[in-house]
Amino acid sequence: MSKTSSIVAFLEAGIRAEHLRQKAIANNVANLRTPGYRRIDVKFEELLAKLLNSPGEVDLSEVKAQIYEPKQTPVKSNGNDVNLETEVGQMVKNTLRHKTYVRLLNKKYSQIELAMNVK
């Protein structure tokens, strides 16, 4: 895989992960008062780091974001562990990461387009 296509693949994988994380956050907020509901999150960065640190050729199509239950937040009396302030903070961080990935991808495509138009 060329360096340019691997950068594009990395950015696309990041965008997919942030999209999934946004859905997870929305699901957490929707279940804010659901008894027994445990918040969910997305594992992506750890999986990507593990792949990038492995020897040999890197295939970013192998990196798929995974939904999991962290079970690290305090549980309320109804068995629910969703905190609205935490979810809003996560949503802001997620939005910033998503925008960053999209801007970097746009920049990469602009560079490719510029290189194709050079005479």
C-alpha positions in Angstrom: 0.0 0.0 0.0 1.4 3.4 -0.9 2.0 6.0 1.7 -0.8 8.3 0.4 -3.4 5.5 0.3 -2.4 4.4 3.8 -2.9 8.0 5.1 -6.2 8.1 3.4 -7.1 4.7 4.9 -6.1 5.8 8.3 -8.2 9.0 8.1 -11.2 7.0 6.7 -10.9 4.5 9.6 -10.9 7.4 12.1 -14.0 8.9 10.6 -15.8 5.6 10.7 -14.8 5.2 14.4 -15.9 8.7 15.3 -19.2 8.1 13.6 -19.7 4.9 15.6 -18.7 6.7 18.8 -21.3 9.5 18.1 -24.0 6.8 17.8 -22.8 5.3 21.1 -22.9 8.6 22.9 -26.4 9.3 21.5 -27.5 5.9 22.7 -26.1 6.6 26.2 -28.0 9.9 26.4 -31.2 8.3 25.1 -30.9 5.8 28.0 -30.0 8.3 30.6 -32.9 7.2 32.9 -33.3 3.6 31.8 -32.9 1.4 34.9 -30.0 -1.1 34.6 -28.5 0.5 31.5 -24.7 0.6 31.4 -23.0 3.2 29.2 -21.2 2.0 26.1 -18.1 3.4 24.4 -16.0 2.7 21.3 -12.5 1.1 21.4 -10.5 2.3 18.4 -7.3 4.1 19.3 -6.0 1.1 21.3 -6.7 -1.3 18.4 -5.0 1.1 15.9 -1.9 1.5 18.1 -1.6 -2.2 18.5 -1.8 -2.7 14.7 0.7 0.1 14.0 3.2 -1.3 16.5 3.0 -4.8 15.0 5.8 -5.9 12.7 5.3 -6.1 8.9 2.8 -4.6 6.5 -0.1 -2.6 8.0 -3.6 -3.1 6.6 -5.9 -0.5 8.1 -8.9 -2.3 6.8 -8.3 -4.8 9.6 -9.0 -2.1 12.2 -12.7 -2.1 13.1 -13.9 0.1 16.0 -15.6 -2.0 18.7 -18.4 -1.1 21.0 -17.8 -2.2 24.6 -19.1 -1.4 28.2 -16.3 0.3 30.2 -18.0 -0.4 33.6 -15.7 2.2 35.2 -18.3 4.8 36.2 -20.3 4.9 39.4 -23.6 3.1 39.2 -26.7 4.9 40.5 -29.3 3.3 42.7 -31.3 2.2 39.6 -28.3 0.4 38.1 -27.7 3.1 35.5 -24.2 4.6 35.1 -24.8 7.3 32.5 -23.8 10.8 33.4 -25.1 13.6 31.2 -22.1 15.9 31.8 -19.7 13.1 30.9 -21.6 12.3 27.7 -21.7 15.9 26.6 -17.9 16.2 27.2 -17.4 13.0 25.2 -19.6 14.4 22.4 -17.5 17.6 22.2 -14.2 15.7 22.0 -15.7 13.3 19.5 -16.9 16.2 17.3 -13.5 17.8 17.3 -11.7 14.6 16.4 -14.2 14.0 13.6 -13.8 17.5 12.2 -10.0 17.0 12.4 -10.1 13.8 10.4 -12.4 15.3 7.8 -10.2 18.4 7.4 -7.1 16.3 7.1 -8.8 14.1 4.5 -9.9 17.2 2.5 -6.3 18.5 2.7 -4.9 15.2 1.4 -7.4 15.1 -1.5 -6.6 18.8 -2.3 -2.9 17.8 -2.5 -3.6 14.9 -4.8 -5.8 17.1 -7.0 -3.1 19.8 -7.1 -0.5 17.2 -8.1 -2.7 15.9 -10.9 -3.2 19.4 -12.3 0.5 20.3 -12.4 1.7 20.9 -16.0 
